[in-house]
Amino acid sequence: MSGVGVLDKAVVILAACVDGASLAELVERTKLPRATAHRLAQALEIHRMLVRDTQGRWRPGPRLGELANAAPDVLLTAAEPLLAALRDATGESAQLYLRRADERVCVAAAERASGLRDTVPVGSVLPMTAGSAAQILLAWEPPEAVMPLLPRSKFTGRTLAEVRRRGWAQSVAEREAGVASVSAPIRDRTGRVIASISISGPIERLGRRPGERHAMAVVRAGQRLSGL
């Protein structure tokens, strides 16, 4: 809590309405007096932070989305210098991936300036069935989110268990012939994996066990971007 009473109560009201809430449900969930909950919910409705659905229950309003869209992406802003530092420390291209259904998207990257390299342009859409970043994005997911993909994947459930155990993933010629990679998780404040940070490059430079050389640097970069 911030110590600003009205603001703290308003935030509690907003959180209680994520899945919809009647006045009775607001009172039960927030433990606020009925009159207080009703007054704050009405005020938030006036400011379009809450709306009423067809059943008269309060739900998040359009103003919240407008404010969120106007805000800078904290993860991407923080990732840019860290990806450059990771590239410089390892000598390999570095990327940040987010999951999108059964695909992963490169949302940020720092490429080697010269020499043989694995180039993954920002915006590239890659499969969730191959590569160390895919392993990271799946390893901590519930079984129902993983099992449908495993029959098509170049890694196994045992591979994902090992990723969870050691906290990083590696792949060699899994996504693309001649390419190796190392990846680590980025977590939100609850500990949920929300992204993967990776390095990738030619096998002839990274070797058949790229994690032995670079896992620590990649893991540390992921830790620095976690909890933002």
Rosetta blueprint (number, residue, H / E / L):
1 M L
2 S L
3 G L
4 V L
5 G H
6 V H
7 L H
8 D H
9 K H
10 A H
11 V H
12 V H
13 I H
14 L H
15 A H
16 A H
17 C L
18 V L
19 D L
20 G L
21 A E
22 S L
23 L H
24 A H
25 E H
26 L H
27 V H
28 E H
29 R H
30 T H
31 K L
32 L L
33 P L
34 R H
35 A H
36 T H
37 A H
38 H H
39 R H
40 L H
41 A H
42 Q H
43 A H
44 L H
45 E H
46 I H
47 H L
48 R L
49 M L
50 L E
51 V E
52 R E
53 D L
54 T L
55 Q L
56 G L
57 R L
58 W E
59 R E
60 P E
61 G L
62 P H
63 R H
64 L H
65 G H
66 E H
67 L H
68 A H
69 N H
70 A H
71 A L
72 P L
73 D L
74 V H
75 L H
76 L H
77 T H
78 A H
79 A H
80 E H
81 P H
82 L H
83 L H
84 A H
85 A H
86 L H
87 R H
88 D H
89 A H
90 T H
91 G L
92 E L
93 S E
94 A E
95 Q E
96 L E
97 Y E
98 L E
99 R E
100 R E
101 A L
102 D L
103 E E
104 R E
105 V E
106 C E
107 V E
108 A E
109 A E
110 A E
111 E L
112 R L
113 A L
114 S L
115 G L
116 L L
117 R L
118 D L
119 T L
120 V L
121 P L
122 V L
123 G L
124 S L
125 V E
126 L E
127 P E
128 M L
129 T L
130 A L
131 G L
132 S H
133 A H
134 A H
135 Q H
136 I H
137 L H
138 L H
139 A H
140 W L
141 E L
142 P L
143 P H
144 E H
145 A H
146 V H
147 M L
148 P L
149 L L
150 L H
151 P H
152 R H
153 S L
154 K L
155 F L
156 T L
157 G H
158 R H
159 T H
160 L H
161 A H
162 E H
163 V H
164 R H
165 R H
166 R H
167 G L
168 W L
169 A E
170 Q E
171 S E
172 V E
173 A L
174 E L
175 R L
176 E L
177 A L
178 G L
179 V E
180 A E
181 S E
182 V E
183 S E
184 A E
185 P E
186 I E
187 R E
188 D L
189 R L
190 T L
191 G L
192 R L
193 V E
194 I E
195 A E
196 S E
197 I E
198 S E
199 I E
200 S E
201 G E
202 P E
203 I H
204 E H
205 R H
206 L H
207 G L
208 R L
209 R L
210 P H
211 G H
212 E H
213 R H
214 H H
215 A H
216 M H
217 A H
218 V H
219 V H
220 R H
221 A H
222 G H
223 Q H
224 R H
225 L H
226 S L
227 G L
228 L L
